[in-house]
Amino acid sequence: MRGISYAIAVLVAAGMVYLIAFQEPSNPPQTNAAAVQAEPASLTLNVPEMHCIYACFPSVKENLESREDVISVELVKQKEEGPIDTPNVIVTYSAEFDVDDAVASLEKEGFPNSSVVE
């Protein structure tokens, strides 16, 4: 009698292992699209009407960094300290960044003809 009980227990255990091993998951794991985000990227914008580091560059920086899709704005290295001889800024941005909107916002701020440096 004891042997039959052991045999039944072994069969039940084997059946459970089989079901667990070959069962399709009822709810497959899903990735959260909001959690998956691209790495930040950067581009260089030419802002030809940006002439000084005391008023113009801070206005450009503040304007762009006020956008949710912009992480940071830095002035490119200049030949000498003081005047802006290369009116370019490096914009680090997130995946949602829209360069056309950024350029349009600079134009509204008084910096027309801004463009991406290739």
Secondary structure, DSSP 8 states (H G I E B T S, - for coil): -HHHHHHHHHHHHHHHHHHHHH---SS-----TTT-----EEEEEE-TT--BTTTHHHHHHHHHHTSTTEEEEEE---SSSSB-SS-EEEEEE-TT--HHHHHHHHHHTT-TT-EE--
